[in-house]
Amino acid sequence: MLKINENFLKLQDSYLFSTINKKVNEYIAKNPEADIIKMGIGDVTRPIPKVVIDAIKNAVDEMSKIETFKGYGPEQGYEFLRKKIVENEYREMNIDISEIFVSDGAKCDTANIVELFDTKAKIAITDPVYPVYLDSNVIYGRTGEYDKFSGKYKNVVYMKATEENNFEPLPEELEEEPDLIYICSPNNPTGTAMKKENLEKWVKFARQNNSIILYDAAYEAFIEEKDIPHSIYEIEGAKEVAIEFKSYSKTAGFTGLRCAYTVIPKEIKIEEKQEKIELNELWNRRQATKFNGVPYIIQRGAEAIYTKEGKKQIKENISYYKENAKIILEGLKKAGIKSYGGKNAPYVWIKTPNKMKSWDYFDLLLEKYNIIGTPGIGFGPSGEGYFRLTAFGDREKTIEAMERIR
Ligand SMILES: Cc1ncc(COP(=O)(O)O)c(C=O)c1O
C-alpha cells in the first residue's frame, strides 16, 4: 500500500502567521475604525529600482525577437550574471564562476541543500531560528519526533541565542558535535550579526570536526559595522568548510521577482568510500536534475544591480529601511524598552518589558497601540520573552508607531 513520507507528519503547524492573522482579524471585526500599523512580516515594500525595471523591459523585448529569443538557460545561471557576482561580491576571495549557482531563492536553496547529506547527519540550528532550516530537515527525516514540552525536535542540536550570549552562540557552548551548522548573519529574527572573531571560531571548529557551515547571508546588504564579515569567505580556511547563500530579495527588492545565488567552493570535499567527493559537483548534478534556471529576464534585472546607477538605487532603498530601523531603535529606547539588532539588519528584537510572554506582548501592542509585530516564541523556544519588529514598513507609519509606543 502506498504510504506518504511520514516525516511530514512530524512537522508542527506553522501557526505563527496564521494565529497573528486570526487575532488581527478578530480585533478588526470588533474595532473596524482601528488604524493598524503592520510591523510583522519580513517583506520589502519599496518598489523595484528603475535600472532593474529597465533591464527587465529590455530583456522582455529580446524575448519577442527571433534573433534574441531565449529558451531554457543554464541551470547554474547565465554567465553574465555569475561573472558580475564574482567581480562585485567576491573580489579578492578567489571564487570562480563555476562555484556560483544562481537560483530562485535562498529559501529553496537553504531547504534543498539538505539533500546532499546523509540522513543521519546531525544538524545544529540557533534557537530562535529562520524556520526553513529546521523544517526542511524534518521533511528529510533528519530529526526525531517533536517534543511538545520543550518545543524541540529530538536529534537536533539547538544553540541558544539570547541576551546572555549576545545572540551569538559559540562552538564551546555546543552540547553535542554537529555535522551541519546553520549560521544566519545578519540574523532573522534577532537582527544581530556575527562578529568576525566569532565566525572565525566557527570556521576553526568546522575544520577540526569535519563539519560543514551553511551560511545564510540574505541580509548582508544591511551590514554597516566594520567587524561584521560580508561573506564567510573573508575568514581564512572557510572555503573548505562553508556554503554561502545570498539573495537579491532584501538587497534589491526581489522578493516577488525571485533571484538568489549559492556559493559552493570546489575545496569542500567529503570522503566517501575512500574517494573525495566535491559538494560543488553534487549540487551541480542536483540542480541539473531538478531545476531549470531562473528566467532570463530576471537575471538581466539582477545584473543591472551591479551597474553604477544600480548600486546607487538599491542603496537608496536599503538606506530607507535602515533609517526606519534607527527610528524604531530610538523610539524603543525613549520608551525604556530594551531592544537588540536593527544596526546591521532590518529587524529589531525587543526584550519584552516585565518578562511578558511573547504572545501577551503581541496582544498588548495590538490592543493598546494597534501595532502588529511577531512574537519571538514563533521562532523557537528561546524566543519566548522576545518580540520582532521589522523596518520594512512605510516611514510615516514607522514614526507613528514609535510615537504610539512612547
Ligand atoms: C534568513 C533568511 N534566509 C532566506 C530568506 C528567503 O530568501 P529568498 O526570498 O531569497 O528565498 C529569508 C526570507 O525572509 C530569510 O529571512
The ligand as a Tripos MOL2 file, in Angstrom:
@<TRIPOS>MOLECULE
LIG
   16    16     1     0     0
SMALL
NO_CHARGES

@<TRIPOS>ATOM
      1 C1         17.2440   34.2840    6.8380 C.3       1 LIG1
      2 C2         16.5220   34.2290    5.5540 C.ar      1 LIG1
      3 N1         17.0330   33.4910    4.5570 N.ar      1 LIG1
      4 C3         16.3880   33.3950    3.3750 C.ar      1 LIG1
      5 C4         15.1950   34.0440    3.1660 C.ar      1 LIG1
      6 C5         14.4590   33.8700    1.8680 C.3       1 LIG1
      7 O1         15.1050   34.4810    0.8490 O.3       1 LIG1
      8 P1         14.5470   34.3640   -0.6410 P.3       1 LIG1
      9 O2         13.4990   35.3980   -0.8200 O.co2     1 LIG1
     10 O3         15.7710   34.5870   -1.4780 O.co2     1 LIG1
     11 O4         14.0010   32.9940   -0.8340 O.co2     1 LIG1
     12 C6         14.6280   34.8140    4.1670 C.ar      1 LIG1
     13 C7         13.3420   35.4940    3.9450 C.2       1 LIG1
     14 O5         12.7000   36.0340    4.7810 O.2       1 LIG1
     15 C8         15.3050   34.9050    5.3930 C.ar      1 LIG1
     16 O6         14.8000   35.6160    6.3950 O.3       1 LIG1
@<TRIPOS>BOND
     1     1     2 1
     2     2     3 ar
     3     2    15 ar
     4     3     4 ar
     5     4     5 ar
     6     5     6 1
     7     5    12 ar
     8     6     7 1
     9     7     8 1
    10     8     9 2
    11     8    10 1
    12     8    11 1
    13    12    13 1
    14    12    15 ar
    15    13    14 2
    16    15    16 1
@<TRIPOS>SUBSTRUCTURE
     1 LIG1         1 GROUP 0 **** ****
